[in-house]
Amino acid sequence: MPPGNLHPLFVHLPIGILLLAFLMELYYRKKPQPKDNGTILFALAIGAISALISVVTGWFLGGNGGYDEQLLDLHRWIAIAFSVGAAVLFFLKKSSNKQAQKSYMPVFILVLVLLTATGHYGGSLTHGEDFLFAEKYEDPVIENVEKAAVYADIVQPILQRKCVSCHNSGKTKGGLLLTSENSLIAGGDSGSLLDSLEQEGMSLLMHRLHLPMEDEEHMPPKGKVQLTAEEVMLMEWWMENEHCFDCLVEDLHHEGKLTTALEALEKDTSTEALLAEKVDEVPQDFMDLLAQNNISAQLISEEKPLLLINFLQRKNLSEADFELLQRYKENVVQLNLGYTNMDNEMIKLLKPFKNLLKLQLQNTQITNEGLKEIKRFKLLESLNLFGTDVDDTGLDQLSKLANLKKLFVWQTPMTPEGLLSFQEKQRQVEIQGQIADSVFAASTLGPPTIIAEHEVFKDSIQVSLEQFFDGAKIFYVLETTQNDTLPKEYDEPFYINETGRLRTFATLDGWEPSLESSMDFLKSGVKVNRINLVSEPHPKYVSKGGNTLVDFSRGTSNFVDGKWLGFEAKHMTATVEFKEPTTISHIAVGSLSIPTNWIFRPVGYTVWGSKDGSSYTQLKSIDLPLGQPSINIERLIYDIEIPPTQLKKVKLLVKSPLKNPDWHPVPGGKSFIFLDELVFN
């Protein structure tokens, strides 16, 4: 083994030992009794010996080349001075001469100064001259990878992380410097890294990266952090495209795994993403606790532990509801208080929720006075004041919200003049309200909003429809067993008393009709006594177990809202027992389809019935085709008709596709089915 290779082993010994000796010296000086019994002298001896060994091994290591000669000489001679000083310290400590004892501490301080300088210049040789005071290197932030510069934003950061520690201004191993475009082109002792090697059929750079780890010329050397497979692939892609230094990603062809690797470099810099990095995970028991208190809580996505809270149009909100939320107040980024009893006094209870990004106050008792509390939400991006008594005066409070992007002001006392004045000062805000179309016109007529307390009901359910565009007419169709497809004009809330799908759209003179919005309503005419899951759901999506399917609560389009049962790569089988033998002719099954999250609609159903509760007879079996290629999120209801039969129990098999279809980005992966409700009639 070359002596120089031992330098890293010994170089840190004198640092720790002499610093410890100095601290012990200070300790014993303040302590009257007992005095040092020779421990410090022993430490000084070890420190001096290890310093000498460090100097000798370092001298040999420097002879290997690759270092800045001027910096190396400076490091060597200061190290020698330090080594001599460490030896002098030992003899001064050992001496009984008064003059020696008097000069001991000043010399000790000088030795520590030399120790610091030696370490600094040694670090400069290894990491670069400015390593001590240089700002920590941070990768460029890529928000849109297609617009990223291939070299500056992708290649150079890889070199910086994996190669520059050996190829910098203080340590140019192999004569190679990798800190800039020019130095990379210039190359080192072996020539330019970018030149192709005839024998190897690739550039010197890629040849070194692909050499076996044991090979001395492998880059980075064994023991250093290696490039990942994705980083090597990105380097190869750059080299194959003639190592272009000015190209953008969109200029160069990429597909498949390469595109995946490039997209992984993108960083979400939205406020939402930054908040998600700082907050704790939200446990399921907290979500369940909120549900028990009639508060709907959803994670905005599976990757982000941020909460959307909906108070479900309650008219009995109290301080206790908001105290319940405070345990995870930093996670709450969206609050839906629409149609509740929220007022100017109660809005003060929102003070702890400083991370609010979206606040819905439509049809509440909030006035200008209440808006004084909203100005504290510095991150707020969206505010809905539809149907409130806030007027132009309240806009002064909103002008203090620097991040506000959307403001909904339909059916408020605000005037077009007041809103125009506000818009001139806050040009980043998109206002949706009663201003003339020529000023802030929406590009399309939005569909009506369907408002109902539940989607599953026993007797009947009241439904109302809303449309925010003044002058728009709302039409609806209720698809039931009556099969009535003639649109009716909406004028007041109405009741639905049987299972069906409600479809609604809006019209306005001079506009194209809006898109449809729809909602499935399920009437449950049979009381379920017990439900037993034969198939176990995925551990992450167990909700309330079998009761999830008969709790009269449908899941949302957010599959992590705690209201879905998820089954991975398996069919769902459940046995349902009724309170008493009942004639059954229809079974409705609620499901979810989100292909991008590997969640697909069921591909079939089989129903067995039991009159006595023990023996079963197959009543219906249906196979369905797998859905067409899609990225849409769909909440689905499938209605199964069976011959009217008096039954005590029903066994239901819901068939899963089990694997992702061929058209999916990850064909053959384990797919899910998500179910939320079974309704019997």
C-alpha positions as CSV (number, residue, x, y, z in Angstrom):
1,M,0.0,0.0,0.0
2,P,1.4,3.4,-0.9
3,P,2.2,5.5,2.2
4,G,0.2,8.4,0.9
5,N,-3.0,6.3,1.1
6,L,-2.7,6.3,4.9
7,H,-3.0,10.1,5.1
8,P,-6.8,10.2,5.4
9,L,-6.5,7.7,8.3
10,F,-4.1,9.9,10.4
11,V,-5.0,13.4,9.3
12,H,-7.9,13.8,11.8
13,L,-6.1,12.3,14.9
14,P,-4.1,15.4,15.8
15,I,-7.1,17.7,15.3
16,G,-9.3,15.8,17.8
17,I,-6.6,15.0,20.3
18,L,-5.1,18.5,20.5
19,L,-8.5,20.2,20.8
20,L,-9.4,17.8,23.6
21,A,-6.1,18.6,25.4
22,F,-6.8,22.3,25.1
23,L,-10.3,21.9,26.6
24,M,-8.9,19.8,29.4
25,E,-6.4,22.5,30.1
26,L,-9.1,25.1,30.4
27,Y,-11.1,22.7,32.7
28,Y,-8.2,22.0,35.1
29,R,-7.2,25.7,35.3
30,K,-10.6,26.6,36.8
31,K,-10.6,23.6,39.1
32,P,-8.6,24.2,42.3
33,Q,-8.2,20.5,43.1
34,P,-7.3,17.9,42.0
35,K,-4.9,19.2,39.3
36,D,-4.1,17.3,36.0
37,N,-2.3,14.0,36.8
38,G,-0.5,13.7,33.5
39,T,-3.5,13.1,31.1
40,I,-2.9,16.3,29.2
41,L,0.8,15.6,28.7
42,F,0.0,12.1,27.4
43,A,-2.6,13.7,25.0
44,L,0.0,16.2,23.8
45,A,2.5,13.3,23.1
46,I,-0.1,11.4,21.0
47,G,-1.1,14.6,19.2
48,A,2.5,15.4,18.3
49,I,3.3,11.9,17.0
50,S,0.0,11.7,15.0
51,A,0.8,15.2,13.5
52,L,4.2,14.0,12.4
53,I,2.8,10.8,10.8
54,S,0.1,13.0,9.0
55,V,2.8,15.2,7.6
56,V,4.9,12.3,6.3
57,T,1.9,10.4,4.7
58,G,0.6,13.7,3.3
59,W,3.9,14.5,1.7
60,F,3.8,11.2,-0.2
61,L,0.1,11.7,-1.2
62,G,0.9,15.1,-2.6
63,G,3.6,13.6,-4.7
64,N,1.0,11.6,-6.7
65,G,0.1,14.8,-8.6
66,G,-3.2,16.2,-9.5
67,Y,-3.1,19.1,-7.0
68,D,-2.6,22.8,-7.4
69,E,1.2,23.1,-6.7
70,Q,1.0,26.5,-5.0
71,L,-1.8,25.5,-2.7
72,L,-0.1,22.1,-2.0
73,D,3.2,23.9,-1.0
74,L,1.3,26.2,1.3
75,H,-0.5,23.3,2.9
76,R,2.7,21.3,3.4
77,W,4.7,24.1,5.0
78,I,2.0,25.2,7.4
79,A,1.5,21.5,8.3
80,I,5.2,21.2,9.1
81,A,5.0,24.3,11.3
82,F,2.0,22.8,13.0
83,S,3.8,19.5,13.6
84,V,6.8,21.3,15.0
85,G,4.5,23.4,17.2
86,A,2.8,20.3,18.5
87,A,6.1,18.8,19.5
88,V,7.2,22.1,21.2
89,L,3.9,22.0,23.2
90,F,4.8,18.6,24.6
91,F,8.2,19.8,25.9
92,L,6.9,23.1,27.3
93,K,4.2,21.2,29.2
94,K,6.8,18.7,30.5
95,S,9.3,21.5,31.5
96,S,9.4,22.9,35.0
97,N,11.1,26.1,33.8
98,K,9.0,29.1,34.7
99,Q,9.6,30.8,31.3
100,A,8.5,27.6,29.5
101,Q,5.3,27.4,31.6
102,K,4.6,31.1,31.0
103,S,4.8,30.7,27.2
104,Y,2.9,27.4,27.2
105,M,-0.7,28.8,26.6
106,P,0.3,31.4,24.0
107,V,2.1,28.6,22.0
108,F,-0.9,26.4,22.4
109,I,-3.2,29.0,20.9
110,L,-0.6,29.5,18.0
111,V,-0.6,25.7,17.4
112,L,-4.4,25.7,17.2
113,V,-4.3,28.6,14.7
114,L,-1.8,26.6,12.6
115,L,-4.0,23.5,13.0
116,T,-7.0,25.5,11.6
117,A,-5.0,26.9,8.6
118,T,-3.6,23.4,7.8
119,G,-7.1,21.9,7.8
120,H,-8.4,24.8,5.7
121,Y,-5.8,24.4,3.0
122,G,-6.1,20.6,3.1
123,G,-9.8,20.9,2.5
124,S,-9.2,23.4,-0.3
125,L,-7.0,20.8,-2.0
126,T,-9.7,18.2,-1.8
127,H,-12.9,20.2,-2.3
128,G,-11.8,23.5,-4.0
129,E,-10.3,26.7,-2.7
130,D,-13.6,28.3,-1.7
131,F,-15.1,25.2,0.0
132,L,-15.2,26.7,3.5
133,F,-17.1,29.8,2.6
134,A,-18.8,28.7,-0.6
135,E,-22.6,28.4,-0.6
136,K,-23.9,24.9,-0.6
137,Y,-24.5,23.7,-4.1
138,E,-28.2,23.3,-4.9
139,D,-29.5,21.6,-8.1
140,P,-31.4,24.0,-10.4
141,V,-35.1,24.0,-9.8
142,I,-36.9,22.5,-12.9
143,E,-40.6,23.3,-13.1
144,N,-41.0,22.4,-16.8
145,V,-38.5,19.9,-17.9
146,E,-39.2,20.5,-21.6
147,K,-37.9,24.0,-21.2
148,A,-34.8,23.0,-19.2
149,A,-31.3,23.4,-20.6
150,V,-29.9,20.0,-21.1
151,Y,-26.3,20.8,-20.0
152,A,-26.8,23.5,-17.4
153,D,-29.9,22.0,-15.7
154,I,-29.3,18.3,-16.1
155,V,-25.7,17.3,-17.0
156,Q,-23.7,19.8,-15.0
157,P,-25.7,19.0,-11.8
158,I,-24.8,15.3,-12.2
159,L,-21.1,16.2,-12.6
160,Q,-21.3,18.6,-9.6
161,R,-22.8,15.9,-7.4
162,K,-20.7,12.9,-8.5
163,C,-17.4,14.2,-10.0
164,V,-16.4,17.7,-9.0
165,S,-15.1,16.6,-5.6
166,C,-12.1,15.0,-7.4
167,H,-11.9,17.5,-10.4
168,N,-12.0,21.0,-9.0
169,S,-9.7,24.0,-8.9
170,G,-7.8,22.6,-5.9
171,K,-7.7,19.0,-6.9
172,T,-7.5,18.4,-10.7
173,K,-7.2,14.6,-10.6
174,G,-5.8,13.4,-14.0
175,G,-5.4,17.0,-15.0
176,L,-9.2,17.2,-15.4
177,L,-11.4,20.1,-14.3
178,L,-15.2,19.6,-14.4
179,T,-16.5,22.9,-13.0
180,S,-17.4,24.6,-16.3
181,E,-18.2,24.0,-19.9
182,N,-14.8,25.1,-21.1
183,S,-12.9,22.9,-18.7
184,L,-15.0,19.9,-19.7
185,I,-14.2,20.5,-23.4
186,A,-10.5,20.9,-22.6
187,G,-10.3,17.5,-20.9
188,G,-7.3,16.2,-18.9
189,D,-4.2,14.2,-19.3
190,S,-6.0,11.5,-21.2
191,G,-7.6,13.9,-23.7
192,S,-11.1,15.3,-24.0
193,L,-13.8,13.4,-22.3
194,L,-16.1,14.2,-25.2
195,D,-14.0,12.6,-27.9
196,S,-15.0,9.2,-29.2
197,L,-12.7,6.2,-28.7
198,E,-12.5,4.1,-31.9
199,Q,-11.9,0.8,-30.1
200,E,-14.6,1.3,-27.5
201,G,-17.2,2.9,-29.9
202,M,-18.1,5.5,-27.3
203,S,-16.7,8.7,-25.8
204,L,-14.0,8.6,-23.1
205,L,-16.5,9.9,-20.6
206,M,-19.0,7.1,-21.2
207,H,-16.2,4.6,-21.4
208,R,-15.0,5.5,-17.9
209,L,-18.5,5.4,-16.5
210,H,-19.1,1.9,-17.9
211,L,-15.8,0.4,-16.8
212,P,-16.1,-2.3,-14.1
213,M,-16.1,-0.8,-10.6
214,E,-12.7,-2.6,-9.8
215,D,-11.0,-0.9,-12.7
216,E,-8.7,1.9,-11.6
217,E,-10.0,4.2,-14.4
218,H,-13.7,3.7,-13.5
219,M,-15.4,7.0,-12.8
220,P,-16.2,7.8,-10.1
221,P,-13.6,5.7,-8.3
222,K,-14.7,2.8,-6.0
223,G,-15.7,4.1,-2.6
224,K,-17.2,7.3,-4.1
225,V,-21.0,7.8,-4.6
226,Q,-21.8,6.3,-8.0
227,L,-24.1,7.6,-10.8
228,T,-27.6,6.1,-10.7
229,A,-28.9,4.1,-13.7
230,E,-31.1,7.1,-14.6
231,E,-28.1,9.5,-14.4
232,V,-26.0,7.3,-16.7
233,M,-28.9,7.1,-19.1
234,L,-29.2,11.0,-19.1
235,M,-25.5,11.3,-19.8
236,E,-25.7,8.9,-22.6
237,W,-28.6,10.7,-24.1
238,W,-26.7,14.0,-24.0
239,M,-23.6,12.4,-25.6
240,E,-25.7,10.8,-28.3
241,N,-27.0,14.2,-29.2
242,E,-23.5,15.5,-29.8
243,H,-23.1,16.8,-26.3
244,C,-25.0,20.0,-27.1
245,F,-24.4,22.8,-24.6
246,D,-27.2,25.1,-25.7
247,C,-30.0,22.7,-26.4
248,L,-33.3,22.5,-24.5
249,V,-34.9,19.2,-23.6
250,E,-37.7,19.9,-26.1
251,D,-35.1,20.2,-28.9
252,L,-33.9,16.6,-28.4
253,H,-35.9,13.4,-29.1
254,H,-36.8,11.4,-26.0
255,E,-39.3,8.7,-25.2
256,G,-40.1,5.8,-22.8
257,K,-37.8,5.4,-19.8
258,L,-35.9,8.5,-20.8
259,T,-39.0,10.6,-20.7
260,T,-39.8,9.2,-17.3
261,A,-36.3,10.0,-16.0
262,L,-36.6,13.6,-17.3
263,E,-40.0,14.1,-15.8
264,A,-38.7,12.9,-12.4
265,L,-36.4,16.0,-12.4
266,E,-39.3,18.3,-12.3
267,K,-40.0,19.9,-9.0
268,D,-43.4,21.1,-7.9
269,T,-42.8,24.6,-6.5
270,S,-46.4,25.4,-5.8
271,T,-47.4,26.7,-2.4
272,E,-49.3,23.5,-1.9
273,A,-46.2,21.3,-2.6
274,L,-44.0,23.4,-0.3
275,L,-46.5,23.2,2.5
276,A,-46.8,19.4,2.0
277,E,-43.0,19.1,2.7
278,K,-43.3,20.7,6.1
279,V,-46.4,19.1,7.7
280,D,-46.9,15.8,9.4
281,E,-48.9,12.8,8.0
282,V,-52.5,12.8,9.0
283,P,-53.5,9.5,10.7
284,Q,-56.7,7.7,9.6
285,D,-58.1,7.8,13.2
286,F,-58.1,11.6,13.0
287,M,-60.1,11.5,9.7
288,D,-62.5,9.0,11.3
289,L,-62.9,11.3,14.4
290,L,-63.9,14.2,12.1
291,A,-66.4,12.0,10.2
292,Q,-68.0,11.0,13.5
293,N,-68.4,14.7,14.2
294,N,-70.1,15.3,10.9
295,I,-67.0,17.0,9.3
296,S,-65.9,15.7,5.9
297,A,-62.1,15.5,5.6
298,Q,-60.2,14.5,2.5
299,L,-56.5,14.4,1.5
300,I,-56.1,16.6,-1.5
301,S,-53.9,13.8,-3.0
302,E,-52.2,10.6,-1.8
303,E,-48.8,12.2,-2.0
304,K,-49.6,15.3,0.0
305,P,-50.8,15.2,3.6
306,L,-52.9,18.3,3.2
307,L,-56.6,18.5,4.1
308,L,-59.7,19.7,2.4
309,I,-62.4,20.2,5.1
310,N,-66.1,20.4,4.2
311,F,-68.6,21.3,6.9
312,L,-71.4,19.8,4.8
313,Q,-73.7,22.9,4.9
314,R,-74.3,22.5,8.6
315,K,-76.2,25.2,10.4
316,N,-75.0,24.3,13.9
317,L,-71.2,25.0,13.7
318,S,-69.6,25.9,17.0
319,E,-66.2,26.6,18.5
320,A,-65.9,22.9,19.3
321,D,-65.8,22.0,15.6
322,F,-62.8,24.2,15.0
323,E,-61.0,23.1,18.2
324,L,-61.3,19.6,16.9
325,L,-59.4,20.6,13.7
326,Q,-56.5,22.4,15.5
327,R,-54.6,19.1,16.1
328,Y,-53.7,19.2,12.4
329,K,-54.3,22.9,11.7
330,E,-51.2,23.3,9.6
331,N,-52.5,20.6,7.3
332,V,-55.7,22.4,6.6
333,V,-55.4,24.2,3.2
334,Q,-59.0,24.2,2.0
335,L,-62.2,25.0,4.0
336,N,-65.7,24.7,2.6
337,L,-68.0,26.7,4.9
338,G,-70.6,27.3,2.3
339,Y,-74.3,27.4,3.3
340,T,-73.3,27.1,7.0
341,N,-74.1,29.4,10.0
342,M,-70.6,31.1,9.6
343,D,-70.8,34.8,10.5
344,N,-68.6,37.7,11.4
345,E,-68.0,36.6,15.0
346,M,-67.4,32.9,14.2
347,I,-64.9,33.6,11.5
348,K,-62.5,34.6,14.2
349,L,-62.2,30.9,15.0
350,L,-60.3,30.4,11.7
351,K,-57.3,32.4,13.0
352,P,-55.1,29.3,13.7
353,F,-55.4,28.0,10.1
354,K,-52.7,30.1,8.6
355,N,-52.0,27.8,5.7
356,L,-55.4,28.2,4.0
357,L,-55.2,28.3,0.2
358,K,-58.9,28.1,-0.6
359,L,-61.8,29.4,1.5
360,Q,-65.5,29.0,0.5
361,L,-68.0,31.2,2.3
362,Q,-70.8,31.2,-0.2
363,N,-74.3,31.9,1.2
364,T,-73.1,32.6,4.7
365,Q,-73.7,35.7,6.9
366,I,-70.2,37.1,6.3
367,T,-70.1,40.9,5.6
368,N,-67.4,43.5,5.2
369,E,-66.7,43.3,8.9
370,G,-65.9,39.6,8.6
371,L,-63.4,40.2,5.8
372,K,-61.1,41.9,8.3
373,E,-60.3,38.5,9.6
374,I,-59.5,37.1,6.1
375,K,-56.6,39.4,5.5
376,R,-54.5,37.4,7.9
377,F,-54.4,34.4,5.4
378,K,-51.4,35.5,3.5
379,L,-51.3,32.3,1.3
380,L,-55.0,32.4,0.3
381,E,-55.4,31.8,-3.4
382,S,-59.1,31.3,-3.8
383,L,-62.1,33.0,-2.1
384,N,-65.8,32.3,-2.7
385,L,-68.2,35.1,-1.5
386,F,-71.1,34.1,-3.6
387,G,-74.5,35.1,-2.1
388,T,-72.9,37.1,0.8
389,D,-73.5,40.8,1.7
390,V,-70.0,41.9,1.0
391,D,-69.9,45.1,-1.0
392,D,-67.2,47.3,-2.6
393,T,-65.9,48.4,0.8
394,G,-64.9,44.8,1.5
395,L,-62.7,44.8,-1.5
396,D,-60.2,47.0,0.4
397,Q,-59.6,44.1,2.8
398,L,-59.0,41.7,-0.1
399,S,-56.4,44.0,-1.7
400,K,-54.0,42.9,1.1
401,L,-54.1,39.3,-0.1
402,A,-51.0,39.2,-2.3
403,N,-51.5,35.6,-3.4
404,L,-55.2,35.8,-4.3
405,K,-55.9,34.4,-7.7
406,K,-59.6,33.6,-7.9
407,L,-62.5,35.6,-6.4
408,F,-66.2,34.5,-6.8
409,V,-68.6,37.3,-6.2
410,W,-71.9,36.3,-7.9
411,Q,-75.1,37.7,-6.2
412,T,-73.3,40.2,-3.9
413,P,-73.9,43.9,-3.6
414,M,-70.5,44.6,-5.3
415,T,-70.8,47.0,-8.3
416,P,-69.1,46.6,-11.6
417,E,-67.3,50.0,-10.9
418,G,-66.0,48.7,-7.6
419,L,-64.8,45.4,-9.1
420,L,-63.2,47.2,-12.1
421,S,-61.3,49.4,-9.7
422,F,-60.2,46.4,-7.7
423,Q,-59.1,44.5,-10.8
424,E,-56.9,47.4,-12.0
425,K,-54.9,47.1,-8.7
426,Q,-55.0,43.3,-8.5
427,R,-54.5,42.2,-12.1
428,Q,-53.4,38.7,-11.0
429,V,-57.0,38.0,-9.6
430,E,-59.5,36.2,-11.8
431,I,-62.9,37.6,-10.9
432,Q,-66.0,35.5,-11.6
433,G,-69.2,37.5,-11.0
434,Q,-71.7,39.9,-12.3
435,I,-69.4,42.2,-14.3
436,A,-70.2,42.8,-17.9
437,D,-69.1,40.0,-20.2
438,S,-66.9,42.4,-22.2
439,V,-64.8,42.9,-19.1
440,F,-64.2,39.6,-17.4
441,A,-66.1,37.2,-19.6
442,A,-65.7,33.5,-19.0
443,S,-64.9,31.6,-22.1
444,T,-67.7,29.1,-21.6
445,L,-70.9,28.8,-19.7
446,G,-70.2,26.7,-16.7
447,P,-72.5,23.7,-15.8
448,P,-74.9,24.0,-12.8
449,T,-74.0,22.8,-9.4
450,I,-76.1,20.0,-7.9
451,I,-76.7,20.4,-4.1
452,A,-78.0,17.6,-2.0
453,E,-77.3,16.4,1.5
454,H,-76.7,12.8,0.5
455,E,-76.6,10.7,-2.7
456,V,-78.0,7.6,-0.9
457,F,-81.4,7.9,0.8
458,K,-84.2,5.9,2.3
459,D,-87.4,7.7,1.4
460,S,-86.6,10.9,-0.5
461,I,-84.0,13.6,-0.9
462,Q,-84.3,17.3,-1.6
463,V,-82.1,18.6,-4.5
464,S,-81.4,22.1,-5.6
465,L,-79.5,23.4,-8.6
466,E,-77.3,26.6,-8.8
467,Q,-75.9,28.5,-11.7
468,F,-73.7,31.5,-11.1
469,F,-74.2,33.2,-14.4
470,D,-76.9,35.9,-14.2
471,G,-79.8,35.3,-16.6
472,A,-78.9,31.7,-17.3
473,K,-81.6,29.1,-17.3
474,I,-81.1,25.6,-15.8
475,F,-82.6,22.5,-17.3
476,Y,-82.5,19.0,-15.8
477,V,-83.4,15.4,-16.7
478,L,-84.0,12.7,-14.0
479,E,-83.3,9.3,-15.5
480,T,-85.3,6.7,-13.5
481,T,-87.4,3.7,-14.2
482,Q,-89.9,6.0,-15.8
483,N,-87.2,6.7,-18.4
484,D,-88.3,10.4,-18.7
485,T,-85.7,12.1,-21.0
486,L,-87.5,15.4,-21.6
487,P,-85.5,18.3,-20.0
488,K,-87.5,20.4,-17.4
489,E,-86.7,24.0,-16.6
490,Y,-85.5,24.3,-12.9
491,D,-87.3,26.9,-10.8
492,E,-87.2,25.6,-7.2
493,P,-85.8,22.7,-5.2
494,F,-87.4,19.4,-5.8
495,Y,-87.5,15.9,-4.3
496,I,-86.1,12.6,-5.7
497,N,-87.9,9.6,-4.4
498,E,-86.4,6.7,-6.4
499,T,-83.1,5.6,-7.8
500,G,-81.9,7.5,-10.8
501,R,-79.3,9.8,-12.4
502,L,-79.8,13.5,-12.4
503,R,-78.4,15.3,-15.4
504,T,-78.4,19.1,-15.7
505,F,-77.1,21.9,-18.0
506,A,-77.5,25.6,-18.4
507,T,-78.4,27.9,-21.3
508,L,-77.9,31.6,-21.8
509,D,-78.8,33.8,-24.7
510,G,-75.8,34.3,-27.0
511,W,-73.9,31.4,-25.4
512,E,-73.4,27.8,-26.3
513,P,-75.2,25.5,-23.8
514,S,-73.0,24.5,-20.9
515,L,-71.6,21.0,-20.4
516,E,-73.7,18.7,-18.3
517,S,-73.1,17.9,-14.6
518,S,-74.6,14.8,-13.2
519,M,-75.1,12.9,-10.0
520,D,-76.4,9.4,-9.2
521,F,-79.0,9.1,-6.5
522,L,-79.7,5.7,-4.9
523,K,-82.8,4.8,-2.9
524,S,-82.3,2.1,-0.4
525,G,-85.5,0.2,0.3
526,V,-84.0,-2.8,2.1
527,K,-82.5,-2.8,5.7
528,V,-79.2,-4.7,5.9
529,N,-78.6,-6.5,9.2
530,R,-75.0,-7.7,8.6
531,I,-72.4,-7.6,5.9
532,N,-69.3,-9.9,5.7
533,L,-66.3,-9.3,3.4
534,V,-65.0,-12.6,2.1
535,S,-62.2,-10.7,0.3
536,E,-59.8,-8.6,2.4
537,P,-59.3,-5.1,1.0
538,H,-55.8,-3.6,0.6
539,P,-54.5,-2.4,4.0
540,K,-54.4,1.2,2.9
541,Y,-58.0,1.3,1.8
542,V,-60.1,-0.5,4.4
543,S,-62.3,2.4,5.4
544,K,-65.0,1.0,7.8
545,G,-64.6,-2.6,6.5
546,G,-67.8,-4.1,5.2
547,N,-69.9,-1.4,6.7
548,T,-68.4,1.0,4.1
549,L,-70.7,-0.6,1.6
550,V,-73.9,0.0,3.5
551,D,-73.3,3.3,5.4
552,F,-75.4,5.5,3.0
553,S,-72.3,7.6,2.2
554,R,-70.7,7.7,-1.2
555,G,-67.0,8.3,-1.7
556,T,-65.7,11.3,-3.6
557,S,-63.5,11.4,-6.6
558,N,-60.6,11.5,-4.2
559,F,-59.8,7.8,-3.6
560,V,-57.9,8.5,-0.4
561,D,-60.9,10.2,1.3
562,G,-61.4,7.2,3.6
563,K,-64.8,6.3,2.1
564,W,-63.7,3.7,-0.4
565,L,-62.8,0.0,-0.1
566,G,-59.9,-0.8,-2.4
567,F,-59.0,-4.3,-3.6
568,E,-55.6,-4.9,-5.4
569,A,-55.4,-7.6,-8.0
570,K,-58.4,-9.5,-6.5
571,H,-62.1,-9.7,-6.9
572,M,-64.5,-8.5,-4.1
573,T,-66.8,-11.0,-2.6
574,A,-69.3,-10.0,0.2
575,T,-72.2,-11.7,1.9
576,V,-75.1,-9.5,2.9
577,E,-77.8,-10.6,5.4
578,F,-81.1,-8.7,5.6
579,K,-83.0,-8.0,8.8
580,E,-85.9,-10.1,7.4
581,P,-86.6,-12.1,4.2
582,T,-87.1,-9.5,1.5
583,T,-88.0,-9.5,-2.1
584,I,-85.0,-8.2,-4.1
585,S,-85.0,-7.3,-7.7
586,H,-82.3,-4.6,-8.1
587,I,-78.8,-4.2,-6.7
588,A,-76.8,-1.0,-7.3
589,V,-73.0,-1.1,-6.9
590,G,-71.0,2.2,-6.5
591,S,-67.4,2.1,-7.9
592,L,-64.6,4.4,-9.0
593,S,-62.4,4.6,-12.1
594,I,-59.1,6.5,-12.1
595,P,-56.9,4.7,-14.7
596,T,-53.9,7.0,-13.9
597,N,-53.9,5.6,-10.4
598,W,-54.4,2.0,-11.6
599,I,-58.1,2.0,-10.5
600,F,-60.5,0.5,-13.0
601,R,-64.3,-0.1,-13.2
602,P,-65.4,-3.7,-12.5
603,V,-65.5,-6.1,-15.4
604,G,-68.4,-8.3,-14.2
605,Y,-70.8,-9.3,-11.4
606,T,-72.2,-12.5,-10.1
607,V,-75.1,-12.7,-7.6
608,W,-76.2,-15.7,-5.5
609,G,-79.3,-15.7,-3.3
610,S,-80.2,-17.6,-0.3
611,K,-83.8,-18.0,1.0
612,D,-82.8,-20.0,4.2
613,G,-79.5,-18.2,4.9
614,S,-77.4,-21.3,4.2
615,S,-77.8,-22.7,0.7
616,Y,-77.3,-20.4,-2.3
617,T,-78.5,-20.3,-5.9
618,Q,-76.9,-18.3,-8.6
619,L,-79.3,-15.6,-9.8
620,K,-77.3,-13.5,-12.3
621,S,-73.8,-13.4,-13.8
622,I,-72.6,-10.6,-16.0
623,D,-69.3,-10.1,-17.8
624,L,-68.5,-6.6,-18.9
625,P,-65.8,-5.3,-21.3
626,L,-62.8,-3.3,-19.9
627,G,-63.1,0.4,-20.3
628,Q,-61.6,2.2,-23.3
629,P,-58.3,4.1,-22.9
630,S,-59.1,7.1,-20.6
631,I,-57.5,9.4,-18.1
632,N,-60.9,10.6,-16.7
633,I,-62.0,10.2,-13.1
634,E,-65.5,8.6,-12.9
635,R,-67.7,7.8,-10.0
636,L,-69.9,5.0,-11.3
637,I,-73.1,3.2,-10.4
638,Y,-73.9,-0.2,-12.0
639,D,-77.4,-1.5,-11.6
640,I,-77.9,-5.3,-11.6
641,E,-81.4,-6.6,-12.2
642,I,-82.3,-10.0,-10.9
643,P,-85.6,-12.0,-11.0
644,P,-87.7,-10.7,-8.0
645,T,-86.9,-13.2,-5.3
646,Q,-87.5,-13.3,-1.6
647,L,-84.1,-13.7,0.0
648,K,-82.5,-13.8,3.5
649,K,-79.0,-13.4,2.2
650,V,-77.2,-12.3,-0.9
651,K,-73.6,-13.2,-2.0
652,L,-72.1,-10.7,-4.5
653,L,-68.9,-11.1,-6.5
654,V,-67.6,-8.0,-8.1
655,K,-65.0,-8.9,-10.7
656,S,-61.7,-7.0,-11.0
657,P,-59.6,-6.8,-14.2
658,L,-56.8,-7.8,-11.9
659,K,-54.1,-6.3,-14.2
660,N,-53.7,-3.0,-16.0
661,P,-54.8,-3.3,-19.7
662,D,-52.4,-3.2,-22.6
663,W,-53.1,0.5,-23.3
664,H,-52.1,1.6,-19.8
665,P,-48.6,3.2,-19.3
666,V,-47.7,0.3,-17.0
667,P,-49.4,-2.7,-18.7
668,G,-49.7,-5.8,-16.6
669,G,-49.3,-4.0,-13.3
670,K,-51.6,-5.0,-10.4
671,S,-54.8,-3.0,-10.8
672,F,-57.5,-2.0,-8.2
673,I,-61.2,-1.9,-7.9
674,F,-62.7,0.7,-5.5
675,L,-66.2,0.2,-4.1
676,D,-68.3,2.4,-1.8
677,E,-71.9,1.4,-1.6
678,L,-74.3,-1.5,-2.2
679,V,-78.0,-0.6,-2.4
680,F,-80.8,-3.2,-2.5
681,N,-84.3,-2.8,-3.8
